Amino acid sequence: MTCDFLAQALPGVQKISPYVTGKPIEEVAREYGVAIKDIIKLASNENPIGPSAKVAFAIEQQLADLARYPDGGGYQIKQKISALYQVKPSQITLGNGSNDILDLMAKAWIKPGLNAVYSQHAFVAYPLAILAADGECREVPAKNYGHDLDAMLAAMDANTRIAFVSNPNNPTGTAFDQSELESFLAKVPAHVLVVMDEAYIEYTEQGVIANSLSLLAQYPNLVVSRTFSKAYGLAALRVGYAISSDVVADVLNRVRQPFNVNSMALAGACAALDDQAHIEHVRQENTKGMRQLEQGFKRLGLSWIPSFGNFIAVDFKRDAAPINQALLEKGVIVRPIAGYDMPTFLRVSVGTEQENAGFLAALTSVLKHA
């Protein structure tokens, strides 16, 4: 006799579909017979330049102590984040990637009968975290593929506990400015925690989009989530963090798993923070790559959503699935985003100049024979 364990799971968990990642290079090689060296992966918003050269050395220094647990409190990385952003170490919560922070938020404040709001076309991890906590998802229709902050305010009620807001937004690349954020925060009820997901913030020049860190002292319900997976190039190490009020950080650290960030990730992140010149280089190269893709799309007569991240959503004005399949057969991996209510779009990560050129050549061939 067997038991239906899915039926015994929380109702919210039963509604979850497992997160589908971008196709791995090895999988495409197996399925389509393309040599690994010829595959171009522009699907997961990874940094094609990679991390600072200082990172590898810092990680190597940890190899002698693999039998030891990491510093559960993350003293050194908190000191560096504190110095860089002029916040207290007690305001920082470490995560196994910034996704971990999103899960911790839901775990600490969402339960049956409570809800969280987020935008249409926003990161799929938000509803996953809410449903896992058996809470109510309130998806708010987007405005020009970006956040409609006024509509998000209107969706809040006495049972709302969290508003997930991404700036820049994944997968659309849209962003809002300081005045829009300040107006929004001034109207958010005090009992609603606003999680500013800023995974791609390092790709924007300072002052171009909202600076949420400048508002932390004014709004104790503001939580800023960031990651080392994108501009810092440490996606494989899984390390992120939140900056908030001391009280919110205390709650998050109560539900955070011990040793949720490993020693190599901590060391690598510390080294990465020490090389801000590398981040500036990454930002400049990303801007060049973005222009290269935009010019290619323009030549092909395609439209796209202007992006503030390291990716761009291009619109084919028809079902993009066959185009994605044809690109896969040529060894080019991009990201279909029909699951984000954008079936005519593909999201393309900015690669190296050579990768971008290879993708555009493959896309030109696919569209020519479509």
C-alpha positions in Angstrom: 0.0 0.0 0.0 1.4 3.4 -1.0 0.7 6.9 0.3 0.0 10.0 -1.9 2.6 12.3 -0.4 1.8 15.1 -2.9 -1.7 15.1 -1.5 -0.3 15.4 2.0 1.9 18.3 1.1 0.8 21.9 1.9 -1.9 23.2 -0.5 0.5 25.9 -1.7 3.3 23.4 -2.4 0.9 21.3 -4.5 0.4 24.3 -6.8 4.2 24.7 -7.4 5.8 23.7 -10.7 9.5 23.1 -10.3 11.7 25.9 -11.5 13.1 25.2 -15.0 16.6 26.5 -15.5 18.3 27.4 -18.7 19.4 24.3 -20.7 22.9 23.2 -19.6 25.6 23.2 -22.3 26.2 19.5 -21.9 22.5 18.7 -22.4 22.4 20.6 -25.7 25.5 18.8 -26.8 23.9 15.5 -26.1 20.5 16.3 -27.7 21.7 18.0 -30.8 25.1 16.6 -31.4 26.8 20.0 -31.3 30.4 20.1 -30.0 30.6 21.7 -26.5 33.2 24.2 -27.8 30.8 25.5 -30.4 27.8 26.0 -28.1 26.8 29.6 -27.2 24.9 29.9 -23.9 23.1 33.2 -23.5 20.2 31.9 -21.3 21.0 32.4 -17.7 22.2 36.0 -17.3 25.6 34.9 -16.4 28.7 37.2 -16.5 30.6 36.1 -19.6 33.8 37.9 -18.4 33.8 35.9 -15.1 34.9 37.1 -11.7 37.9 39.1 -10.6 41.3 37.4 -10.9 41.5 37.8 -7.2 38.7 35.4 -6.6 40.5 32.2 -7.6 43.4 32.8 -5.3 41.1 33.5 -2.4 39.2 30.3 -3.0 42.4 28.3 -3.2 43.4 29.4 0.3 40.3 27.7 1.6 41.1 24.2 0.3 43.3 23.3 3.2 40.3 23.7 5.6 37.5 21.8 3.7 36.9 19.7 6.9 36.0 22.9 8.8 32.6 24.5 8.8 32.5 28.1 7.4 32.1 31.2 9.6 28.3 31.0 10.2 28.2 34.7 11.0 30.1 35.7 7.9 32.2 38.3 9.8 34.6 39.3 7.1 32.0 39.6 4.3 29.7 41.6 6.5 32.6 43.9 7.4 33.3 44.5 3.7 29.6 45.1 2.7 29.3 47.4 5.7 32.2 49.5 4.6 31.2 49.6 1.0 27.6 50.7 1.6 27.9 52.4 5.0 25.6 50.1 6.9 26.0 48.2 10.1 27.0 44.5 10.1 23.9 43.9 12.2 21.7 45.0 9.2 23.1 42.3 6.9 21.7 38.8 6.3 23.6 36.3 4.2 21.9 34.0 1.7 22.8 31.0 -0.4 22.3 33.3 -3.4 19.7 36.0 -3.3 16.9 33.4 -3.9 17.6 32.2 -0.4 16.8 35.7 0.9 13.4 35.6 -0.9 12.6 32.2 0.6 13.6 33.5 4.1 11.3 36.4 3.7 8.3 34.2 2.9 9.3 31.7 5.6 9.4 34.4 8.3 6.3 36.4 7.3 3.9 34.4 5.1 1.4 31.8 6.2 -2.1 30.7 5.2 -4.5 33.7 5.2 -1.7 36.1 4.4 -0.6 37.4 1.0 2.3 38.9 -0.9 2.2 41.1 -4.0 4.4 41.2 -7.0 4.3 42.3 -10.6 3.3 40.4 -13.8 6.5 39.5 -15.8 8.5 39.5 -12.6 10.9 36.8 -11.3 9.2 33.4 -10.9 10.9 32.8 -7.6 8.5 35.2 -5.9 5.3 33.1 -6.3 7.4 29.9 -5.6 8.4 31.3 -2.2 4.9 32.5 -1.4 3.3 29.2 -2.4 5.9 27.2 -0.4 4.8 29.1 2.7 1.1 28.4 1.8 0.3 32.1 1.3 -1.7 33.9 -1.3 0.0 35.2 -4.5 -1.2 38.6 -5.7 0.2 39.2 -9.1 -0.4 42.7 -10.3 -0.7 43.5 -14.1 2.4 45.1 -15.5 2.6 48.5 -17.1 4.7 48.6 -20.3 6.3 45.4 -19.1 7.4 47.0 -15.9 6.1 47.5 -12.4 2.9 49.4 -12.0 3.7 50.6 -8.5 0.3 52.3 -8.0 -1.5 49.1 -8.9 0.7 47.2 -6.5 -0.3 49.6 -3.7 -4.0 49.1 -4.6 -3.5 45.3 -4.3 -2.4 45.6 -0.7 -4.7 45.0 2.3 -4.5 44.2 6.0 -3.3 40.7 5.2 -0.5 41.7 2.9 2.9 41.1 4.5 5.4 41.4 1.6 5.8 43.3 -1.7 8.4 41.8 -4.0 9.8 44.5 -6.3 12.7 43.9 -8.7 14.7 46.8 -10.0 16.0 46.2 -12.7 13.3 43.6 -13.4 14.0 40.1 -14.7 13.1 39.1 -17.5 12.0 42.4 -18.9 15.0 44.6 -18.0 12.7 47.5 -17.0 13.6 49.8 -14.1 12.2 52.9 -12.2 13.9 55.9 -10.8 14.4 57.5 -7.3 11.3 59.6 -7.4 9.0 56.7 -8.3 10.5 54.6 -5.5 10.2 57.3 -2.9 6.6 58.0 -3.8 5.8 54.3 -3.6 7.5 53.7 -0.2 5.7 56.8 1.3 2.4 55.1 0.6 3.1 51.5 1.5 1.4 50.5 4.8 3.9 50.2 7.6 3.0 46.5 8.1 4.1 45.6 4.6 7.8 44.7 4.0 9.1 45.9 0.6 11.7 43.6 -0.7 13.8 45.4 -3.3 15.4 42.6 -5.5 18.4 44.3 -7.0 20.3 41.3 -8.5 21.3 43.4 -11.5 21.9 46.8 -9.9 25.7 46.7 -10.5 25.0 46.9 -14.3 23.6 50.4 -14.0 25.5 53.6 -13.5 25.0 55.2 -10.1 22.1 57.6 -10.2 20.4 56.2 -13.3 17.8 54.1 -11.4 16.6 54.2 -7.8 19.0 54.0 -4.9 17.1 52.1 -2.4 20.0 51.9 0.1 19.7 55.6 0.7 16.2 55.1 2.0 16.8 52.3 4.6 17.0 54.7 7.5 13.7 56.3 6.6 11.8 53.1 6.0 12.2 50.3 8.5 10.0 48.1 6.3 12.5 48.2 3.4 14.7 45.2 2.6 17.3 45.3 -0.1 18.4 42.0 -1.7 21.5 41.7 -3.8 23.7 38.9 -5.2 27.2 38.0 -6.2 25.9 35.8 -9.0 25.6 38.4 -11.8 28.0 41.3 -12.2 30.5 39.8 -9.7 30.5 36.5 -11.7 30.1 34.1 -8.8 26.9 32.2 -9.9 28.5 28.8 -9.2 29.2 29.8 -5.6 25.7 30.9 -4.6 26.1 33.8 -2.3 23.8 36.8 -1.8 22.7 39.1 1.0 20.0 41.4 2.3 20.4 44.8 4.0 17.6 45.9 6.2 16.8 47.3 9.6 18.4 45.5 12.6 15.0 44.1 13.6 14.2 42.6 10.2 17.8 41.2 9.9 17.4 39.6 13.4 14.2 37.8 12.2 15.8 36.6 9.0 18.8 35.3 10.9 16.4 33.3 13.2 15.1 31.3 10.2 18.3 31.2 8.2 20.0 27.8 8.1 23.4 27.6 9.9 26.3 27.8 7.5 24.1 28.6 4.5 27.1 30.2 2.7 30.1 28.0 2.3 33.7 29.0 3.0 34.8 29.2 -0.7 31.8 31.4 -1.5 32.5 33.7 1.5 36.2 34.0 0.5 35.4 34.5 -3.2 32.8 37.2 -2.4 35.2 39.1 -0.1 37.8 39.1 -2.9 35.2 40.2 -5.5 34.2 43.1 -3.3 37.8 44.2 -3.1 38.0 44.6 -6.9 35.5 47.3 -7.8 37.6 48.2 -10.9 36.6 44.8 -12.2 32.9 45.6 -11.7 33.4 48.9 -13.6 35.0 46.9 -16.5 32.1 44.4 -16.4 29.6 47.3 -16.6 31.3 48.9 -19.6 31.6 45.6 -21.5 28.0 44.9 -20.8 27.0 48.2 -22.2 29.0 47.5 -25.4 27.4 44.1 -25.7 23.9 45.5 -25.2 24.5 48.0 -28.0 25.8 45.2 -30.3 22.6 43.1 -29.7 20.3 46.1 -30.2 22.0 47.0 -33.5 21.7 43.4 -34.6 18.0 43.3 -33.7 17.5 46.6 -35.5 19.1 45.2 -38.7 16.7 42.3 -38.5 13.6 44.5 -38.1 12.9 43.2 -34.5 11.7 45.2 -31.5 12.9 44.8 -27.9 12.4 46.1 -24.4 15.1 48.6 -23.4 17.0 46.9 -20.6 18.9 48.0 -17.6 20.3 44.5 -16.8 22.7 42.2 -18.6 20.0 40.7 -20.8 17.4 41.8 -23.3 13.9 40.6 -24.2 13.4 40.6 -28.0 9.9 40.4 -29.5 9.3 38.3 -32.6 5.6 39.2 -32.8 4.7 35.5 -33.1 5.2 32.3 -31.1 8.9 32.3 -30.2 9.1 28.6 -29.4 10.0 27.4 -32.9 12.7 30.1 -33.1 14.1 29.0 -29.8 14.1 25.4 -31.0 15.8 26.3 -34.2 18.5 28.1 -32.3 19.0 25.1 -30.0 19.6 23.0 -33.0 22.4 25.4 -34.0 23.9 25.2 -30.5 22.6 28.6 -29.3 20.9 28.6 -25.9 18.6 31.5 -25.1 15.7 31.7 -22.7 12.0 31.3 -23.8 9.8 33.3 -21.5 6.3 32.1 -22.4 6.0 31.2 -18.7 6.2 34.9 -17.9 3.2 35.7 -20.1 5.6 36.7 -22.9 5.2 33.9 -25.5 6.4 36.0 -28.4 9.7 37.0 -26.7 13.1 35.4 -26.1 15.4 36.7 -23.4 19.0 36.9 -24.5 21.8 37.4 -22.0 24.6 39.7 -23.1 27.7 37.6 -24.0 31.1 38.4 -25.2 31.5 40.2 -28.5 32.2 36.9 -30.2 29.2 35.1 -28.5 26.9 38.0 -29.4 28.0 37.9 -33.0 27.6 34.1 -33.2 24.0 34.4 -31.8 23.1 37.1 -34.2 24.4 35.1 -37.2 22.4 32.0 -36.0 19.3 34.1 -35.5 19.7 35.7 -39.0 19.8 32.2 -40.5 16.9 31.0 -38.5 14.7 33.9 -39.5 15.7 33.7 -43.1 14.5 30.1 -43.3 11.5 30.4 -41.0 
